Amino acid sequence: MRFNPADYEPVEDRLRRFWADHPEGHVTTSLVHVERLEGRPVQYVVQASVHAAEGRLLATGYAEEMVGSSNVNKTSALENCETSAIGRALANANYAPKGKRPSREEMAKAERATDDGLALVAAATTEDELRALWSHTEL
C-alpha cells in the first residue's frame, strides 16, 4: 500500500490544535546529538517537548535525520529534524488522529527511504556493493 498524504496530518495542523487548546503553552526543542564525518554534520537527533501553560510537561518526542538523505535534507536536515520531533511530541500528547500517529512528513520520509533503498539495491552490481548497503556504509 502506497503512502497517501491525505491520510496523514501535517505537523503544522497539530501545532494549530495544540495552540488552540494551550494558548499559553510552549514547545521546546533541543539538539541532543550531532554525528560528524570529516568535520561536517551528517546526522542530527532532536528532542521536542510540549508543555501546558503552567509549565507542566505533556509529552516529548525524538527525531533523527541524515544530511543529504532527501532533497530537503541536502540543505535543511536540522530544520526537518526539529519539525519531525515536534510532530512526535504532539502525537505523544494526543494531537494525532486515531491510528495516524506518524505525521505526513514522517510518512513521506519513510516512503522516500523505501524507494531510495530499492533503487540502490537494484543499482548494485557486486556483492560488495550489496554488503555495503546492508551495513549502512555509503558506496
C-alpha positions in Angstrom: 0.0 0.0 0.0 1.4 3.4 -1.0 1.6 6.4 1.2 -1.4 8.8 0.7 -0.6 12.3 2.1 -4.3 13.0 2.6 -4.4 10.2 5.2 -1.9 11.9 7.5 -1.8 15.2 9.3 1.0 17.8 8.9 2.9 18.9 12.0 1.6 22.5 11.3 -2.0 21.3 11.8 -1.1 19.5 15.0 0.6 22.7 16.3 -2.5 24.8 15.5 -4.7 22.5 17.5 -2.2 22.5 20.4 -2.0 26.3 20.5 -5.9 26.5 20.4 -6.0 24.2 23.4 -3.0 25.7 25.2 -2.5 29.4 24.1 -0.1 29.9 27.0 1.7 26.6 26.5 5.1 26.2 24.9 7.2 23.9 22.7 10.9 23.5 23.2 13.5 21.7 21.2 17.0 20.5 21.9 19.7 19.2 19.7 20.8 16.0 21.5 23.2 14.5 19.0 25.2 15.5 16.0 27.3 13.0 14.2 30.1 14.4 12.1 32.2 13.0 9.3 35.3 14.9 8.2 34.1 17.8 10.3 30.7 18.1 8.6 27.4 17.2 10.2 25.9 14.0 8.8 23.2 13.1 11.3 21.0 15.0 13.8 18.9 13.9 16.7 16.4 16.4 18.2 14.2 16.2 21.2 11.0 18.2 21.4 8.9 18.8 24.5 5.3 20.3 24.7 4.3 22.0 27.9 1.0 23.3 29.2 0.7 26.9 30.3 1.8 26.2 33.9 5.0 24.5 32.5 3.7 21.0 33.1 5.3 18.6 30.6 2.7 17.0 28.4 5.0 14.9 26.2 8.3 14.6 24.5 9.3 13.2 21.1 12.6 12.5 19.2 13.5 12.5 15.6 16.6 11.7 13.5 17.6 13.0 10.1 20.6 12.2 7.9 22.1 15.1 5.9 21.5 14.5 2.2 19.0 11.6 2.6 16.4 13.6 0.7 16.2 16.8 -1.3 15.1 18.8 1.7 17.8 17.2 3.8 20.5 18.4 1.4 20.0 21.9 2.8 17.7 21.7 5.8 18.2 18.4 7.6 18.3 20.1 11.1 15.2 22.1 10.5 13.4 19.0 9.1 14.6 17.0 12.1 13.2 19.7 14.5 9.8 19.6 12.8 9.6 15.8 13.0 10.5 15.9 16.7 7.7 18.4 17.3 5.3 16.2 15.4 6.3 13.2 17.5 5.9 15.1 20.8 2.5 16.4 19.7 1.4 12.9 18.7 2.6 11.7 22.2 0.4 14.4 23.7 -2.6 13.0 21.8 -2.5 15.5 19.0 -2.7 12.9 16.2 -5.7 11.3 14.6 -6.5 7.9 15.9 -4.4 5.3 14.1 -2.4 8.0 12.3 0.4 8.8 14.8 3.1 9.4 12.2 2.9 12.9 10.6 2.6 13.5 6.9 6.3 14.5 7.0 7.4 11.2 8.7 5.4 9.1 6.2 6.9 10.9 3.2 10.4 10.3 4.7 9.6 6.6 5.2 8.4 6.2 1.6 11.5 8.0 0.3 13.7 5.7 2.3 12.0 2.7 0.9 12.0 4.0 -2.7 15.7 5.1 -2.4 16.7 1.8 -0.8 15.0 -0.3 -3.5 16.7 1.9 -6.2 20.1 1.4 -4.5 19.7 -2.4 -4.3 18.6 -2.5 -7.9 21.6 -0.5 -9.0 24.1 -2.7 -7.0 26.2 -4.7 -9.4 28.5 -6.6 -7.0 28.3 -8.5 -3.8 30.5 -5.9 -2.1 28.0 -3.1 -3.0 25.2 -5.1 -1.5 27.2 -5.8 1.6 27.9 -2.0 1.9 24.2 -1.3 1.7 23.4 -3.9 4.3 25.9 -2.5 6.7 24.7 1.1 6.0 28.0 2.1 4.6 28.0 4.7 1.9 29.1 3.4 -1.5 
